[in-house]
């Protein structure tokens, strides 16, 4: 719950129009939009700069999101370094089936690891645009969010003293366990869906084994392959929720990946050292609305889509574009249109992506449920993608996020 303002003898009181809590893609993009418009702001981040620039996360960015970054002067490195993908491949029943969504739609994906994007964004915000950012802050608290004088307090990592920043708005971009979620009132509604499965997330020091994303549907569980650069590859293996990564030695991992991604007409996987192993329990959630007084949520603080559909970073960027533009319009022109419609505009795309994630999960995991009916319907969906132009076009639109309106 939101805290009342600290006592008047609290040290180091300052003021900014906007305080942004969290330096992920959403928070940094909002900060960059504000700085480009000459709006002062402060970003507060619990991690160090080195940590956020190295933290392994998603890497698939949809074309519309890249265009949005470019329009705001934030896409130069991305388009120069990212891999352009126009196909994906489904592997089931021992064979590979290419899906050419680029040829079907003229659209594509970009593969650009989130740490690279965060590095670009923090450099642009702090080093180029002169934005204020504090790393390593502790005990962040949000105060008086229902008033017209909200504030944020935190403990400075160097001095150990409490700092208080008065502001007009707080952008809560600090994920599900951050101060923004802790400050939500009881009226907040959090809708959650648990898939009842886990994914073992793996980062291999090995070149990609394919020039596109691979989805392996197997009776023993899903497996995925996603390039993260010329010498790094992200893999996923379906496993029980809460499974222990230590129960997955490298040899077992690679044998299972090879088995679940096997296709008689494709070469074997290229193996290498595994740099990361962690188990993700597959779940989604949505916080509604996304605005509470002067607190505006964005990114994982507001919603999570399991990596089933690779949508999380795209939703964070969509929030950031709408929130940054809305704050600029309000603070520089007195135009409240963007802020008034912020939550509704975000949630339309959020719920569409949630539905697609749920639909896609039945394809990925239907063969491994032990239920012959679900396995049969999963195979029917897969076959339809490759026999029905209408089904292929519908899948491509959702996969690429290119619907005309959300």
C-alpha positions as CSV (number, residue, x, y, z in Angstrom):
1,X,0.0,0.0,0.0
2,X,1.1,3.6,-0.6
3,X,2.9,5.2,2.4
4,X,2.1,8.6,3.9
5,X,4.8,11.3,3.3
6,X,7.9,11.0,5.5
7,X,8.3,13.4,8.4
8,X,9.3,16.9,7.5
9,X,12.8,16.4,9.0
10,X,13.6,13.7,6.3
11,X,17.0,14.6,4.6
12,X,17.7,15.7,1.1
13,X,14.3,16.7,-0.3
14,X,14.3,17.4,-4.1
15,X,11.7,17.7,-6.9
16,X,11.3,16.2,-10.4
17,X,8.2,16.2,-12.6
18,X,8.5,12.4,-13.0
19,X,10.1,9.7,-11.0
20,X,10.6,6.4,-12.9
21,X,11.1,3.3,-10.7
22,X,12.9,0.6,-12.6
23,X,15.6,0.7,-15.3
24,X,14.4,-2.0,-17.7
25,X,13.2,-1.4,-21.2
26,X,10.0,0.2,-20.1
27,X,11.5,2.6,-17.6
28,X,14.5,3.6,-19.7
29,X,12.3,4.2,-22.8
30,X,10.0,6.4,-20.8
31,X,13.0,8.3,-19.5
32,X,14.4,8.8,-22.9
33,X,11.1,10.1,-24.3
34,X,10.9,12.6,-21.5
35,X,14.5,13.8,-21.8
36,X,14.1,14.2,-25.6
37,X,11.2,16.6,-24.9
38,X,13.1,18.5,-22.2
39,X,11.2,17.1,-19.3
40,X,13.3,16.4,-16.2
41,X,13.0,13.0,-14.5
42,X,14.8,10.6,-12.2
43,X,15.2,6.9,-12.7
44,X,15.7,4.7,-9.6
45,X,17.1,1.2,-10.0
46,X,17.9,-1.4,-7.4
47,X,20.6,-3.1,-9.5
48,X,23.9,-1.8,-10.6
49,X,24.5,-0.5,-14.1
50,X,26.7,-3.6,-14.9
51,X,24.0,-5.9,-13.6
52,X,21.1,-4.5,-15.7
53,X,23.4,-4.4,-18.8
54,X,24.2,-8.1,-18.4
55,X,21.0,-9.6,-17.1
56,X,19.8,-12.3,-19.6
57,X,16.3,-11.7,-20.8
58,X,14.2,-11.9,-23.9
59,X,15.5,-11.1,-27.4
60,X,12.6,-11.1,-29.9
61,X,11.4,-7.6,-30.9
62,X,8.5,-7.1,-33.2
63,X,8.8,-4.8,-36.2
64,X,6.3,-2.2,-35.0
65,X,8.3,-1.9,-31.7
66,X,11.6,-1.4,-33.6
67,X,9.9,1.4,-35.7
68,X,8.7,3.0,-32.5
69,X,12.3,3.0,-31.1
70,X,13.6,4.4,-34.4
71,X,11.1,7.2,-34.4
72,X,12.3,8.3,-30.9
73,X,16.0,8.1,-31.9
74,X,16.6,4.9,-30.0
75,X,17.0,2.2,-32.7
76,X,20.3,2.9,-34.3
77,X,22.4,0.2,-32.7
78,X,19.5,-2.2,-32.9
79,X,18.9,-2.1,-36.6
80,X,22.7,-2.2,-37.2
81,X,23.4,-5.2,-35.1
82,X,20.1,-7.2,-34.8
83,X,19.3,-10.3,-36.8
84,X,16.3,-10.0,-39.1
85,X,14.0,-13.1,-39.0
86,X,11.3,-13.9,-41.5
87,X,10.7,-17.6,-40.7
88,X,10.2,-19.9,-37.8
89,X,10.1,-23.7,-37.8
90,X,7.8,-26.2,-36.1
91,X,9.2,-29.6,-35.4
92,X,6.8,-32.5,-34.7
93,X,6.4,-36.1,-35.7
94,X,10.2,-36.2,-36.5
95,X,10.2,-33.6,-39.3
96,X,10.7,-29.8,-39.6
97,X,8.0,-27.6,-41.0
98,X,9.1,-24.0,-42.0
99,X,6.6,-21.2,-41.6
100,X,7.4,-18.3,-43.9
101,X,5.6,-15.4,-42.2
102,X,7.8,-12.9,-44.0
103,X,6.7,-14.1,-47.4
104,X,3.1,-14.3,-46.2
105,X,2.9,-10.8,-44.8
106,X,6.0,-8.8,-45.8
107,X,6.8,-8.3,-42.1
108,X,9.5,-9.7,-39.9
109,X,11.0,-10.0,-36.4
110,X,14.3,-8.7,-35.0
111,X,16.4,-10.7,-32.6
112,X,18.3,-8.4,-30.3
113,X,19.1,-9.6,-26.7
114,X,17.4,-7.4,-24.1
115,X,20.8,-6.7,-22.3
116,X,22.0,-5.0,-25.6
117,X,18.8,-2.9,-25.7
118,X,19.1,-1.9,-22.1
119,X,22.8,-1.0,-22.6
120,X,21.7,1.2,-25.6
121,X,18.9,2.8,-23.7
122,X,20.8,3.6,-20.5
123,X,23.7,5.0,-22.5
124,X,21.4,7.3,-24.5
125,X,19.5,8.3,-21.4
126,X,22.4,8.9,-18.9
127,X,25.4,9.6,-21.1
128,X,23.9,11.3,-24.2
129,X,20.7,13.0,-23.0
130,X,22.0,13.7,-19.5
131,X,19.2,12.0,-17.6
132,X,19.5,11.5,-13.9
133,X,19.7,7.9,-12.7
134,X,20.5,6.3,-9.3
135,X,21.7,2.7,-9.3
136,X,21.8,0.4,-6.3
137,X,19.0,2.2,-4.4
138,X,17.4,0.4,-1.5
139,X,14.0,0.5,0.3
140,X,12.1,2.4,-2.3
141,X,8.7,3.7,-1.1
142,X,5.9,5.5,-2.8
143,X,3.9,8.1,-0.9
144,X,0.6,10.1,-1.3
145,X,-0.2,8.6,-4.7
146,X,-3.9,9.7,-4.5
147,X,-2.8,13.4,-4.0
148,X,-1.5,15.9,-6.4
149,X,1.8,15.9,-4.6
150,X,3.1,12.3,-4.7
151,X,6.7,11.5,-3.7
152,X,9.2,8.7,-3.7
153,X,11.7,8.0,-1.0
154,X,14.7,5.7,-1.0
155,X,18.0,4.9,0.8
156,X,21.1,6.2,-1.0
157,X,23.6,3.3,-1.4
158,X,26.6,5.6,-0.9
159,X,25.6,7.7,2.1
160,X,23.0,5.4,3.6
161,X,20.7,8.4,4.0
162,X,17.0,8.6,3.1
163,X,16.3,10.7,0.0
164,X,12.8,12.2,-0.8
165,X,11.8,13.2,-4.3
166,X,8.6,15.1,-4.7
167,X,7.0,14.8,-8.2
168,X,3.9,15.1,-10.3
169,X,3.8,11.4,-11.5
170,X,5.5,8.1,-10.6
171,X,6.1,5.6,-13.5
172,X,6.1,2.2,-11.9
173,X,8.4,0.1,-14.2
174,X,10.0,-2.2,-11.5
175,X,8.4,-5.6,-12.1
176,X,6.1,-7.8,-10.1
177,X,8.2,-7.6,-6.8
178,X,9.0,-3.9,-6.8
179,X,7.8,-1.0,-4.8
180,X,5.2,0.0,-7.4
181,X,3.3,-3.3,-6.9
182,X,3.7,-3.1,-3.2
183,X,2.0,0.4,-3.3
184,X,-1.2,-0.8,-5.0
185,X,-4.4,-0.3,-3.2
186,X,-6.7,-3.1,-2.2
187,X,-9.0,-2.3,-5.1
188,X,-6.4,-3.4,-7.7
189,X,-7.5,-6.5,-9.6
190,X,-4.7,-9.0,-10.5
191,X,-5.9,-11.7,-12.9
192,X,-3.5,-14.6,-13.1
193,X,-3.3,-17.8,-15.1
194,X,-0.9,-20.7,-14.2
195,X,-0.1,-23.2,-17.0
196,X,1.0,-25.9,-14.5
197,X,4.3,-26.5,-16.3
198,X,7.8,-25.2,-16.1
199,X,10.5,-24.3,-18.7
200,X,14.1,-24.9,-18.1
201,X,15.7,-21.8,-19.5
202,X,19.2,-22.3,-20.9
203,X,21.9,-20.1,-22.4
204,X,24.4,-22.0,-24.5
205,X,27.8,-20.8,-25.5
206,X,27.2,-22.3,-28.9
207,X,26.3,-20.9,-32.4
208,X,22.7,-21.2,-33.4
209,X,21.8,-24.6,-34.9
210,X,19.3,-23.0,-37.3
211,X,18.8,-19.7,-39.0
212,X,15.4,-19.3,-37.4
213,X,13.5,-19.9,-34.2
214,X,12.6,-23.6,-33.6
215,X,9.6,-24.9,-31.8
216,X,9.8,-28.6,-30.9
217,X,6.5,-30.4,-30.0
218,X,7.3,-33.8,-28.5
219,X,5.4,-36.3,-26.3
220,X,8.0,-35.8,-23.6
221,X,7.7,-32.0,-23.6
222,X,8.3,-28.8,-25.6
223,X,11.7,-27.6,-26.6
224,X,12.7,-24.3,-28.1
225,X,15.7,-22.8,-29.8
226,X,16.3,-19.0,-30.2
227,X,19.5,-17.3,-31.5
228,X,20.9,-14.7,-29.2
229,X,24.0,-13.8,-31.3
230,X,26.6,-15.5,-33.4
231,X,28.0,-17.5,-30.5
232,X,25.0,-17.7,-28.1
233,X,21.8,-19.6,-28.2
234,X,18.8,-19.6,-25.9
235,X,17.1,-23.0,-25.4
236,X,14.1,-24.0,-23.5
237,X,13.0,-27.4,-22.2
238,X,9.6,-28.2,-20.7
239,X,9.9,-29.6,-17.2
240,X,7.8,-29.9,-14.0
241,X,7.1,-26.5,-12.3
242,X,9.6,-25.9,-9.5
243,X,12.1,-28.4,-10.9
244,X,15.7,-28.1,-9.7
245,X,18.1,-27.0,-12.4
246,X,20.9,-29.0,-10.6
247,X,19.0,-32.1,-11.7
248,X,19.8,-31.2,-15.3
249,X,23.5,-31.8,-16.0
250,X,24.8,-30.6,-19.3
251,X,24.8,-34.0,-21.0
252,X,21.2,-34.7,-20.0
253,X,20.2,-31.3,-21.3
254,X,21.8,-31.7,-24.7
255,X,20.5,-35.3,-25.1
256,X,16.9,-34.1,-24.3
257,X,17.2,-31.1,-26.6
258,X,18.4,-33.2,-29.4
259,X,15.6,-35.7,-28.9
260,X,12.8,-33.2,-28.7
261,X,14.1,-31.0,-31.5
262,X,15.1,-33.9,-33.7
263,X,14.0,-33.8,-37.4
264,X,15.1,-36.4,-39.8
265,X,15.6,-33.8,-42.5
266,X,17.7,-31.4,-40.3
267,X,21.2,-31.5,-39.0
268,X,21.9,-32.2,-35.3
269,X,22.2,-29.4,-32.8
270,X,25.6,-27.7,-32.2
271,X,26.5,-28.2,-28.6
272,X,28.5,-26.0,-26.2
273,X,28.9,-25.0,-22.5
274,X,25.7,-24.0,-20.7
275,X,26.2,-20.6,-19.1
276,X,22.7,-20.5,-17.5
277,X,20.1,-22.9,-16.2
278,X,17.0,-21.7,-14.4
279,X,13.4,-22.9,-14.1
280,X,10.6,-20.6,-15.1
281,X,7.1,-21.5,-13.8
282,X,4.8,-20.6,-16.7
283,X,2.2,-18.1,-15.7
284,X,0.6,-14.9,-16.9
285,X,-0.9,-12.0,-15.0
286,X,-2.6,-8.6,-15.7
287,X,-3.1,-5.8,-13.2
288,X,-6.2,-3.7,-13.9
289,X,-6.5,-0.8,-14.3
290,X,-2.9,0.3,-14.8
291,X,-3.3,3.7,-13.2
292,X,-3.7,4.5,-9.5
293,X,-3.8,8.2,-8.7
294,X,-0.5,9.5,-9.8
295,X,1.1,6.0,-10.2
296,X,1.2,4.7,-13.7
297,X,2.3,1.1,-14.2
298,X,4.2,-0.2,-17.2
299,X,5.9,-3.4,-18.3
300,X,6.1,-6.3,-15.9
301,X,4.8,-4.2,-13.0
302,X,1.5,-4.2,-14.9
303,X,1.4,-7.5,-16.8
304,X,3.4,-10.6,-17.5
305,X,3.2,-12.9,-20.5
306,X,5.0,-16.2,-20.2
307,X,7.8,-16.5,-22.8
308,X,5.6,-18.9,-24.7
309,X,4.8,-16.3,-27.3
310,X,7.9,-14.0,-26.9
311,X,5.7,-11.0,-26.2
312,X,7.0,-9.5,-22.9
313,X,9.5,-7.0,-24.1
314,X,7.2,-5.8,-26.9
315,X,4.4,-5.1,-24.4
316,X,6.8,-3.2,-22.2
317,X,7.9,-1.0,-25.1
318,X,4.3,-0.4,-26.2
319,X,3.5,0.7,-22.6
320,X,6.6,3.0,-22.6
321,X,5.7,4.6,-26.0
322,X,2.1,5.4,-24.8
323,X,3.2,6.5,-21.3
324,X,6.1,8.6,-22.4
325,X,4.1,10.4,-25.1
326,X,1.2,10.9,-22.7
327,X,3.4,12.4,-20.0
328,X,5.1,14.7,-22.4
329,X,1.8,16.0,-23.8
330,X,0.5,16.6,-20.3
331,X,3.6,18.3,-18.9
332,X,4.4,20.4,-21.9
333,X,1.1,21.1,-23.6
334,X,-1.5,20.5,-20.9
335,X,-3.1,17.8,-23.1
336,X,-4.5,14.9,-21.0
337,X,-5.8,12.8,-23.8
338,X,-2.9,10.3,-23.8
339,X,-2.8,9.9,-20.0
340,X,-6.6,9.6,-19.8
341,X,-6.6,6.7,-22.3
342,X,-3.3,5.2,-21.3
343,X,-4.5,2.1,-19.4
344,X,-7.3,1.2,-21.9
345,X,-4.9,1.5,-24.9
346,X,-2.3,-0.7,-23.3
347,X,-4.7,-3.3,-22.1
348,X,-6.2,-4.0,-25.5
349,X,-2.9,-5.2,-26.8
350,X,-2.0,-6.9,-23.5
351,X,-5.2,-9.0,-23.5
352,X,-4.8,-9.9,-27.2
353,X,-1.2,-11.1,-26.5
354,X,-2.4,-13.1,-23.4
355,X,-5.0,-14.9,-25.5
356,X,-2.4,-15.7,-28.2
357,X,0.0,-17.1,-25.5
358,X,-2.7,-19.3,-24.1
359,X,-3.7,-20.5,-27.6
360,X,0.0,-21.2,-28.6
361,X,0.5,-23.1,-25.3
362,X,-1.9,-25.7,-26.5
363,X,0.1,-26.3,-29.6
364,X,3.5,-26.4,-27.7
365,X,2.4,-28.6,-24.8
366,X,-0.6,-30.5,-26.2
367,X,1.4,-33.5,-27.2
368,X,3.0,-33.9,-23.8
369,X,-0.1,-33.7,-21.6
370,X,-0.8,-37.4,-21.7
371,X,-4.2,-36.7,-22.9
372,X,-4.9,-38.1,-26.4
373,X,-7.7,-35.7,-27.0
374,X,-5.5,-32.6,-26.4
375,X,-2.7,-34.2,-28.4
376,X,-5.1,-34.8,-31.3
377,X,-6.3,-31.2,-31.3
378,X,-2.7,-29.8,-31.1
379,X,-1.8,-31.8,-34.2
380,X,-4.9,-30.5,-35.9
381,X,-3.9,-26.9,-35.2
382,X,-0.4,-27.6,-36.5
383,X,-1.6,-29.2,-39.7
384,X,-4.1,-26.3,-40.3
385,X,-1.2,-23.8,-40.2
386,X,0.3,-25.5,-43.2
387,X,-2.9,-26.3,-45.2
388,X,-5.1,-23.3,-44.7
389,X,-4.1,-19.8,-46.0
390,X,-6.6,-18.2,-43.7
391,X,-5.3,-20.0,-40.6
392,X,-1.7,-19.1,-41.6
393,X,-2.6,-15.5,-42.1
394,X,-4.3,-15.3,-38.7
395,X,-1.3,-16.9,-36.9
396,X,1.1,-14.6,-38.7
397,X,-0.8,-11.5,-37.6
398,X,-0.8,-12.6,-33.9
399,X,2.8,-13.8,-34.0
400,X,4.0,-10.5,-35.5
401,X,1.6,-8.2,-33.6
402,X,0.4,-6.5,-36.8
403,X,-3.4,-6.2,-36.2
404,X,-4.8,-3.0,-37.5
405,X,-6.2,-2.1,-34.1
406,X,-6.1,-3.4,-30.6
